[in-house]
Amino acid sequence: MSIRALSLKNVSRLTPRVSLAGRNMMTHRMMATAKPAPKTPVDPNAAGPMLRYQSNLPKLPVPALNGTLQKYLKSVRPLLSDEDYKHTEQAVKEFEAPGGVGEKLQERLLARANDPKIVNWLEDWWLDGAYMAYRDPVVIYVSYFFYYKDDKLRKLPAKRAAAITTAALEFKNQVVQKTLEPEYAKGEPMCMDSYKYMFNNCRIPTKPSDVEIAFDPTQNNHIIAIRKNKFYVIDTIHNGRQLSTAELEQQFQQVIDQAGDAKGPAIGALTAANRDKWTDARQVLMAANPENKRALDKIESSSFVVCLDDFSPVTRDEGSRACWHGDGRNRFYDKPLQFIVFENGKAGFMGEHSCMDGTATCRLNEYVCDGLARNLIDHGAEQVRSDLPAPSEIKFQVNNELQQTIQSAEKDIDELIKKHELTVLAYHGYGKNLIKKFKSSPDGYVQMVIQLAYYKLFGTSRPTYESAQTRKFQRGRTETARSVTSESVAFVKTMEDPYASREDKIAAFRAALKAQGAYMADAVNGHGVDRHLFGLKNALEAGENAPALFKDPAFSYSQHWYLSTSQLSSEHFDGYGWGQVYNDGYGIAYMIKNNALQFNVASVKDLEVHGTKFINGTHHMKQCLEDAANDLKDLMMSELPAEAKL
């Protein structure tokens, strides 16, 4: 698998430490006016309020070489035998030797970071290495999803699609006009640069790396609706006025009616293919007929896509899987924003991850869901204008060669979907409110639940990725927080020891929390291990031999994410997740709600880890997560005074 796993998705991949994401819009407005003034200066020449701090944000630092290497050794110690650790220590010593390769690479990295033409030394390397050069399909392996709670007022698909579209267009207007309030962490503004990739944007398959294309959002006011694999253009502005929700509902209903029961050629399945295969297919598609090129342009330039699926999920697992990948056809997976509305009115979202992490799209989706739930969205006039043009279908001309290519892509995505499992643990035993009574970081607490669950299932601890956002820096994205520490290993072993005392278990838990929190703090401040090592490795020039450190088995093993984890939380979401990074591991996305915890567990169906097969490994992990959450609650409740338990 690719190092793109070091990113999300790792959904970014995604962290909760942005004060505006995952909160309702009323809170947004209150925080914008009531919070203390940031220390970051305002740029009087900024393009708009959204970017008023942007040029004055600090640059992503290059950590000290010795600091990173010592932190690296500390992070791998609990993963290695004594003998293997001695080998790694020697590799680090050689790398750090005065006048050696480590110093040379560090000098190059510092020179790159100090280049006034480069805003962020990591940005281009990361975008290419973690995403654009990644050749496996984006669906399953890169994209992520949110699954919404039901909208009790909007049970019909056209009605719900229209309301979601109106809310999303309202958010788009704030982004385009640069009036959206920046996000903050601990009172300081976060980078808002990634919002430029949100609307009217698309990933384009090319070799050896894909590219991103942005279209003028003021000139492209159309959206794309997909129904029965058929694509329809809906212009959201008519005679200078945006369509109201009632008018959009009529448009979506016409799409549903026009599409009928017969399915069109599965062009969307091509976007689910291996990126090299999709690159070749796209060229064939455009060469087959000039109309196909114009059709692709219309889809790729749209504000966003609304997928009207002819499927009615009932369970949380069904809805989450449908948002994760759908049927592999009724999508255009290269678009960064795809809202999904099902036949029974349930809905969700799918995000393409390459240029934009989950904190931004979480805020968009929270804005949509909260605004609709609390009637904060302006839906416009109820009367539908009589002269509205009907949605126009985009018709692709498909010859025999294309038909065979499409059929091959359909077969591939069907096999990929069949190979994977997903299940959701909606745990209502407790949530953030009780965890705070335990005087614990909610995020650190849940990380220890995950570590304990893995230990229950496998009897050992293995490399774990947690996403930490670095958006306090210009064009910052993510860093890896390595969740496995000597303290976390001691904690899980103590928890599973039937003879360990309650006091010893609590002490081990507190020590593990402290270690996790310290690493996370370093990561969000740009002083994690993984991005610095990634930069040093990329500083090698053509023809130079890789040093022993990069060839050491521990180097690759410590980045083999058996657990890829991250948190984004919203009371309006009933699901959130992505796929595993490696086929012997899990993707575990989690939400920490006020009175509930939720875990999305994804893996391959026949999970094999170090020679041991787990036929129901996804569901086994789900059960272990529940058991771990119960065990930790029982332990920590014993520490609470009686009045705090109420």
C-alpha positions in Angstrom: 0.0 0.0 0.0 1.0 3.6 -0.5 2.3 6.1 2.1 -0.9 8.0 1.4 -2.0 6.3 4.6 0.2 8.6 6.6 -2.1 11.4 5.7 -6.5 10.8 7.0 -7.7 10.5 6.0 -6.4 9.2 7.6 -10.0 10.9 6.8 -7.1 14.0 7.6 -6.8 11.8 8.4 -9.0 13.8 10.5 -8.9 15.4 13.9 -11.4 17.2 16.2 -9.0 19.9 17.4 -10.6 22.7 15.3 -12.9 24.8 17.4 -15.4 25.5 14.7 -15.7 22.1 13.2 -18.2 19.8 14.7 -20.2 22.5 16.4 -23.5 24.1 15.5 -23.7 27.4 13.5 -24.9 29.4 16.5 -21.8 28.4 18.3 -19.8 29.4 15.3 -21.2 32.9 15.4 -20.8 33.2 19.2 -17.2 32.1 19.0 -16.5 34.5 16.2 -17.5 37.4 18.4 -16.9 36.3 22.0 -13.5 34.7 21.8 -10.4 36.6 22.8 -8.5 38.2 19.9 -5.9 36.0 18.4 -2.2 36.8 18.6 -1.8 36.3 14.9 -1.9 39.7 13.1 -4.6 40.5 10.6 -3.6 41.1 7.0 -5.3 44.4 5.9 -4.8 43.4 2.3 -6.4 39.9 2.6 -8.9 38.9 -0.1 -11.6 38.6 2.6 -12.4 37.8 6.2 -11.8 34.1 5.7 -8.2 34.7 4.8 -7.4 37.7 7.0 -4.8 35.7 9.0 -3.6 33.5 6.2 -0.4 35.3 5.2 0.7 35.8 8.9 0.4 32.1 9.9 3.7 30.6 10.8 5.5 28.3 8.4 5.7 24.5 9.1 8.9 24.0 11.0 11.7 21.6 10.3 12.3 19.9 13.6 15.8 19.4 15.0 17.4 16.3 13.7 18.4 14.9 17.1 14.9 15.6 18.6 13.2 13.6 15.8 15.6 10.7 16.0 15.3 10.4 19.7 11.5 10.5 19.5 11.7 7.9 16.7 13.7 5.6 18.9 11.3 6.1 21.7 8.3 5.3 19.4 9.8 2.1 18.1 11.0 0.7 21.4 7.7 -0.9 22.4 7.4 -2.5 18.9 10.8 -4.2 18.8 12.7 -7.0 20.5 15.9 -6.1 22.3 18.0 -7.4 19.5 16.1 -5.5 16.8 16.1 -2.3 18.8 19.9 -2.4 19.1 20.1 -2.7 15.3 17.8 0.3 15.0 19.8 2.3 17.5 22.9 1.7 15.5 21.2 2.8 12.3 20.1 6.0 14.0 23.6 6.6 15.4 25.2 6.2 11.9 22.5 8.5 10.4 23.2 11.2 13.0 27.0 11.0 13.0 28.7 14.4 12.5 29.3 15.1 8.8 27.1 12.2 7.9 24.1 11.7 5.6 21.6 12.8 8.2 23.2 16.3 8.6 23.4 16.6 4.8 19.7 15.8 4.3 18.7 18.1 7.2 20.6 20.9 5.6 18.8 20.4 2.3 15.5 20.3 4.1 16.2 23.5 5.9 17.2 25.2 2.7 14.0 24.1 1.1 12.0 25.4 4.1 13.8 28.7 3.9 13.2 29.2 0.2 10.9 32.2 0.0 9.2 30.7 -3.1 8.1 27.7 -1.1 5.2 28.3 1.4 5.3 24.8 3.0 8.3 22.5 2.5 6.2 19.4 2.8 3.2 20.4 0.7 4.2 19.3 -2.8 6.0 16.2 -1.7 3.1 15.1 0.4 0.4 15.8 -2.2 2.3 13.7 -4.8 3.7 11.0 -2.6 0.6 10.4 -0.4 -2.1 11.1 -3.0 -1.5 12.0 -6.6 1.0 9.3 -7.3 -1.1 6.7 -5.5 -2.3 4.3 -8.2 -4.9 2.1 -6.3 -8.6 3.2 -6.6 -9.5 6.2 -4.6 -12.8 4.5 -3.5 -12.2 2.2 -0.6 -8.5 3.2 -0.2 -8.6 7.0 -0.2 -12.1 8.5 0.0 -14.0 8.9 3.3 -17.7 9.3 4.1 -20.2 10.8 6.6 -23.6 9.2 7.1 -26.3 11.6 8.3 -29.0 11.1 10.8 -32.5 11.1 9.4 -34.3 14.3 8.5 -37.8 13.8 9.9 -39.2 16.6 7.7 -37.7 15.3 4.5 -38.4 11.7 3.8 -38.6 11.9 0.0 -35.3 11.9 -1.9 -36.0 14.9 -4.1 -37.0 17.0 -1.1 -33.9 16.0 0.9 -31.6 16.5 -2.0 -33.0 20.0 -2.6 -32.6 21.0 1.0 -29.0 19.7 1.2 -28.2 21.5 -2.0 -29.5 24.8 -0.8 -27.5 24.6 2.4 -24.3 23.6 0.5 -24.7 26.5 -1.9 -25.1 28.9 1.0 -21.8 27.5 2.3 -20.2 27.8 -1.1 -21.2 31.4 -1.3 -19.4 32.1 2.0 -16.3 30.3 0.7 -16.3 32.1 -2.7 -16.9 35.5 -1.2 -14.2 34.8 1.5 -16.7 35.7 4.2 -16.5 32.3 6.0 -15.2 32.7 9.5 -11.8 31.0 10.0 -11.4 28.1 12.3 -9.5 28.3 15.5 -7.5 26.1 17.9 -6.8 27.4 21.4 -7.8 30.8 20.2 -5.4 30.9 17.2 -6.6 30.8 13.6 -6.1 27.8 11.3 -5.1 27.7 7.7 -8.1 28.1 5.4 -6.2 27.5 2.1 -7.7 24.1 1.5 -11.2 25.5 1.1 -10.2 26.6 -2.4 -10.3 22.9 -3.4 -13.9 22.4 -2.1 -16.2 23.5 -4.8 -15.8 23.4 -8.6 -12.8 21.2 -8.3 -11.8 17.7 -9.6 -9.0 15.2 -9.5 -7.9 14.3 -13.0 -6.2 10.9 -13.8 -2.8 11.2 -15.4 0.4 9.3 -15.4 2.6 9.0 -13.4 0.7 11.2 -11.0 -2.8 12.7 -11.1 -3.4 16.4 -11.1 -6.0 18.7 -9.6 -8.0 21.1 -11.7 -10.0 24.1 -10.3 -12.7 25.8 -12.2 -14.1 29.4 -11.8 -16.8 29.0 -9.1 -18.6 32.2 -10.3 -18.8 31.0 -13.9 -19.8 27.4 -13.1 -23.0 27.5 -11.1 -24.2 24.1 -12.1 -24.3 20.9 -10.1 -24.5 17.3 -11.4 -27.2 14.8 -10.3 -26.5 11.1 -10.9 -29.4 8.7 -11.1 -29.3 5.1 -12.6 -25.7 5.8 -13.7 -27.0 8.8 -15.8 -25.6 12.3 -15.4 -27.8 15.4 -15.3 -26.9 19.1 -15.3 -28.9 21.3 -13.0 -28.2 25.0 -13.3 -28.6 26.5 -9.8 -29.1 30.1 -11.1 -31.9 31.1 -13.4 -32.3 34.7 -14.7 -29.8 35.9 -12.1 -31.5 34.3 -9.1 -30.5 31.1 -7.3 -33.1 28.3 -7.5 -35.1 28.0 -4.3 -35.3 24.8 -2.4 -38.8 24.2 -3.9 -37.4 24.7 -7.4 -34.5 22.4 -6.7 -36.9 19.8 -5.4 -38.7 20.0 -8.7 -35.4 19.6 -10.6 -34.4 16.5 -8.6 -37.8 15.0 -9.1 -37.5 15.5 -12.8 -34.1 13.8 -12.8 -35.6 10.8 -11.0 -38.6 10.7 -13.4 -36.4 11.1 -16.5 -34.0 8.5 -15.5 -36.7 5.9 -15.3 -35.8 2.3 -14.5 -33.2 1.6 -17.2 -29.6 2.1 -16.2 -27.1 4.0 -18.3 -23.6 2.9 -19.1 -21.6 2.9 -15.9 -19.2 5.7 -16.7 -18.8 6.2 -12.9 -17.2 2.8 -12.6 -14.3 4.0 -14.6 -13.5 6.5 -11.9 -13.4 3.6 -9.4 -10.6 1.9 -11.3 -6.8 1.8 -10.8 -5.6 5.3 -11.6 -3.5 4.2 -14.6 -6.4 2.2 -16.0 -8.7 5.2 -15.5 -6.1 7.5 -17.2 -6.1 5.2 -20.3 -9.9 4.9 -20.3 -10.4 8.6 -20.0 -8.2 9.1 -23.1 -10.2 6.5 -25.0 -13.5 8.1 -23.8 -12.5 11.5 -25.0 -11.2 10.2 -28.3 -14.3 8.3 -29.1 -16.5 11.4 -29.6 -16.0 15.1 -29.0 -19.3 15.1 -27.0 -17.6 12.9 -24.4 -14.9 15.5 -23.7 -17.6 18.2 -23.3 -19.5 15.8 -21.0 -16.5 15.3 -18.8 -15.8 19.0 -18.7 -19.3 19.6 -17.4 -19.0 17.0 -14.7 -15.6 18.0 -13.6 -16.4 21.8 -13.5 -19.6 21.4 -11.4 -19.9 22.9 -8.0 -20.5 19.4 -6.6 -22.3 16.1 -7.3 -25.6 14.8 -5.8 -26.0 11.0 -6.2 -29.6 9.9 -6.2 -29.2 6.2 -5.3 -32.0 3.7 -6.0 -31.2 1.9 -2.7 -32.9 2.2 0.7 -30.5 1.4 3.5 -32.1 0.5 6.8 -29.3 -0.4 9.2 -26.4 1.8 10.2 -24.0 -0.7 8.6 -26.0 -0.6 5.3 -26.0 3.2 5.2 -22.4 3.5 6.0 -21.3 1.0 3.4 -23.5 2.7 0.8 -21.8 6.1 1.6 -18.4 4.5 1.6 -18.6 3.1 -1.9 -22.2 2.7 -3.1 -22.7 0.2 -5.9 -19.5 1.3 -7.6 -21.4 3.0 -10.5 -23.7 5.8 -9.5 -20.8 8.1 -8.5 -18.0 10.2 -10.0 -15.3 9.4 -7.5 -12.9 12.1 -8.6 -15.1 14.9 -7.3 -14.2 16.2 -3.8 -17.8 16.7 -2.8 -20.5 14.1 -3.4 -23.8 14.3 -1.5 -25.7 11.0 -1.5 -29.4 10.7 -1.1 -31.1 7.4 -1.0 -34.5 6.2 -2.2 -35.9 6.3 1.4 -34.7 9.8 2.1 -31.6 8.8 4.1 -28.5 10.7 3.1 -24.8 11.2 3.5 -21.6 12.4 1.9 -18.5 11.1 0.2 -15.2 13.1 0.0 -12.3 12.6 -2.3 -9.3 13.1 -0.1 -6.3 14.2 -2.1 -6.3 18.0 -1.8 -8.5 18.5 1.3 -8.7 16.8 4.7 -11.7 16.0 6.7 -11.8 19.0 9.1 -13.0 21.3 6.2 -15.6 18.9 4.8 -16.8 18.1 8.3 -17.5 21.8 8.8 -19.4 21.9 5.5 -21.5 18.9 6.4 -22.1 20.1 9.9 -23.3 23.4 8.5 -25.7 21.6 6.1 -27.1 19.2 8.8 -27.3 21.7 11.6 -28.7 24.4 9.5 -31.5 22.2 8.2 -32.2 20.7 11.6 -32.6 24.1 13.3 -34.2 25.9 10.3 -31.3 28.3 9.8 -31.2 28.0 6.0 -32.9 30.4 3.7 -34.9 28.2 1.4 -36.2 31.0 -0.8 -39.7 31.4 -2.3 -42.1 28.5 -2.2 -43.5 29.3 -5.6 -41.7 27.6 -8.5 -41.0 29.7 -11.5 -42.8 28.4 -14.6 -39.9 29.1 -17.0 -37.3 26.9 -15.3 -35.5 24.8 -17.9 -35.6 21.1 -17.2 -32.4 19.3 -16.1 -30.4 18.2 -19.2 -28.9 14.8 -19.4 -25.2 14.4 -20.3 -25.0 11.5 -22.8 -21.8 9.7 -23.4 -21.1 8.0 -26.7 -19.9 4.5 -25.9 -18.4 2.3 -28.6 -17.5 -1.4 -28.2 -14.0 -0.7 -26.9 -15.4 1.6 -24.2 -18.2 -0.9 -23.3 -15.6 -3.6 -22.7 -13.5 -1.2 -20.6 -16.5 -0.3 -18.5 -17.5 -3.9 -18.0 -13.9 -4.6 -16.8 -14.1 -1.7 -14.4 -17.4 -2.9 -13.1 -16.0 -6.3 -12.4 -13.0 -4.8 -10.6 -15.1 -2.6 -8.3 -17.5 -5.4 -7.6 -14.6 -7.6 -6.5 -13.1 -4.8 -4.4 -16.3 -4.2 -2.6 -16.9 -7.9 -2.0 -13.4 -8.2 -0.5 -14.2 -5.7 2.2 -16.2 -5.5 5.4 -17.5 -2.6 7.4 -19.5 -2.5 10.6 -20.4 0.2 13.1 -20.3 0.1 16.9 -22.8 2.6 18.2 -21.9 2.5 21.9 -24.4 4.3 24.1 -22.8 3.4 27.5 -21.3 6.8 27.9 -19.5 9.6 26.0 -17.6 12.8 26.3 -19.5 14.1 29.3 -18.6 11.1 31.5 -15.1 10.9 30.2 -14.4 14.4 31.3 -15.6 13.5 34.8 -12.8 10.9 34.7 -10.5 13.9 34.2 -9.3 12.4 30.9 -8.8 13.7 27.4 -11.7 12.3 25.5 -9.5 11.6 22.4 -6.7 10.1 24.5 -9.3 8.0 26.3 -10.8 6.5 23.1 -7.3 5.9 21.8 -6.7 3.7 24.8 -10.0 1.9 24.3 -8.7 1.1 20.8 -5.4 -0.1 22.0 -7.0 -2.3 24.6 -9.4 -3.7 22.1 -6.6 -4.6 19.7 -4.7 -6.3 22.6 -7.7 -8.3 23.6 -8.0 -9.6 20.0 -4.4 -10.2 19.1 -2.5 -10.3 22.5 0.0 -7.7 21.3 0.3 -4.1 20.3 1.2 -3.0 16.8 1.9 0.3 15.0 -1.1 2.7 15.2 -1.7 5.9 13.2 -3.7 8.7 14.7 -4.2 11.8 12.6 -3.1 15.1 14.0 -3.9 18.3 12.2 -1.2 20.9 11.5 -3.4 23.6 10.1 -1.9 26.2 12.5 0.8 26.4 9.9 0.5 27.8 6.4 -0.9 25.1 4.1 -0.5 22.6 6.9 -2.4 19.4 6.7 -1.6 16.4 9.0 1.0 14.7 11.0 1.1 11.2 12.5 0.5 10.8 16.2 2.0 7.4 17.1 -0.4 6.0 19.6 1.6 2.9 20.7 4.0 3.9 23.5 5.8 2.0 26.2 3.2 3.4 28.5 0.2 2.2 26.3 1.7 -1.3 26.1 2.1 -1.4 29.9 -1.5 -0.2 30.3 -3.1 -2.9 28.1 -1.0 -5.6 29.7 -2.0 -4.4 33.2 -5.7 -4.1 32.2 -5.7 -7.7 31.0 -3.8 -9.0 34.1 -6.4 -10.5 36.4 -4.1 -10.1 39.4 -3.3 -6.4 38.8 -4.8 -4.1 41.4 -7.3 -1.4 40.5 -4.7 1.2 41.6 -2.1 -0.2 39.3 -4.5 -0.3 36.4 -5.5 3.4 36.9 -1.9 4.4 37.3 -1.0 2.6 34.1 -3.9 4.3 32.3 -3.0 7.8 33.5 0.6 7.2 32.3 -0.6 6.1 28.9 -2.9 9.1 28.6 0.0 11.4 29.4 2.3 9.8 26.8 -0.4 10.0 24.1 -1.2 13.6 24.9 2.4 14.6 24.9 3.0 13.1 21.4 -0.2 14.6 20.1 0.9 18.0 21.3 4.2 17.6 19.5 2.5 16.4 16.4 0.1 19.4 16.1 3.1 21.7 16.6 4.9 20.2 13.6 7.3 18.1 15.7 6.1 14.6 15.0 8.4 11.9 13.6 6.8 10.8 10.4 6.6 14.0 8.3 10.2 14.9 9.1 11.5 11.5 8.2 9.4 11.6 5.0 11.0 15.0 4.2 14.5 13.7 4.9 13.9 10.7 2.7 12.6 12.9 -0.1 15.7 15.1 0.2 17.8 12.3 -1.2 19.0 13.1 -4.7 18.9 10.8 -7.7 21.6 8.2 -7.5 22.3 8.6 -3.8 22.1 5.4 -1.8 19.5 5.3 1.0 21.1 5.3 4.4 20.8 2.2 6.7 18.1 4.0 8.7 15.7 3.9 5.8 16.6 0.3 5.0 16.1 -0.9 8.5 13.1 -3.2 8.8 11.9 -1.3 11.8 11.6 1.9 9.7 9.0 0.4 7.4 7.4 -1.7 10.2 6.8 1.3 12.4 4.8 2.9 9.6 2.8 -0.2 8.8 -0.4 0.9 10.2 -2.2 -2.1 11.6 -4.6 0.5 13.1 -5.4 3.7 11.1 -7.5 5.9 13.4 -8.9 9.3 13.6 -11.7 11.3 15.1 -14.3 13.8 13.7 -17.4 14.2 15.7 -20.9 15.6 15.0 -24.2 15.0 16.8 -25.7 15.1 13.3 -23.7 12.2 11.9 -24.7 8.5 12.3 -21.6 7.3 10.5 -18.1 8.3 9.5 -15.2 6.3 8.1 -12.9 5.0 5.5 -11.0 1.9 4.5 -8.0 0.2 6.2 -4.5 1.2 5.1 -3.0 -2.3 4.9 -4.9 -5.5 4.3 -3.7 -7.0 7.6 -5.1 -4.0 9.5 -8.1 -1.9 10.3 -9.5 1.5 9.5 -11.1 2.7 12.7 -12.9 6.1 12.5 -14.5 7.2 15.7 -16.9 9.9 17.0 -17.0 11.1 20.6 -20.5 12.4 21.2 -21.8 13.9 24.4 -23.3 10.6 25.6 -22.1 8.0 23.1 -19.1 6.7 21.3 -19.1 5.4 17.8 -16.6 3.3 15.9 -16.6 2.6 12.2 -14.5 -0.6 11.7 -13.3 -1.5 8.2 -11.0 -4.3 7.0 -10.7 -6.9 4.3 -13.2 -9.7 4.8 -10.8 -12.6 5.3 -8.3 -10.8 7.5 -4.9 -12.4 7.9 -2.4 -11.1 10.4 1.0 -12.7 10.7 -0.3 -16.0 9.5 -3.5 -16.1 11.6 -6.8 -15.8 9.7 -9.8 -14.0 11.2 -12.9 -14.9 9.1 -15.0 -12.3 11.0 -12.2 -10.0 12.0 -14.2 -6.9 11.5 -16.9 -8.0 13.8 -14.5 -9.5 16.3 -12.8 -6.0 16.6 -16.2 -4.4 17.0 -16.9 -6.7 20.0 -13.5 -6.1 21.5 -14.1 -2.3 21.3 -17.3 -2.7 23.2 -15.6 -4.9 25.8 -12.7 -2.5 26.1 -15.1 0.5 26.5 -17.0 -1.4 29.2 -13.8 -2.4 31.1 -12.4 1.0 31.1 -15.6 2.6 32.3 -15.9 0.1 35.1 -12.3 0.9 36.2 -12.7 4.6 36.1 -16.1 4.7 37.7 -14.5 3.2 40.8 -12.5 6.4 41.1 -15.4 8.8 40.9 -17.0 10.2 44.1 -20.7 9.2 44.5 -22.1 12.6 43.5 -20.1 12.6 40.2 -21.7 9.3 39.1 -25.2 10.9 38.9 
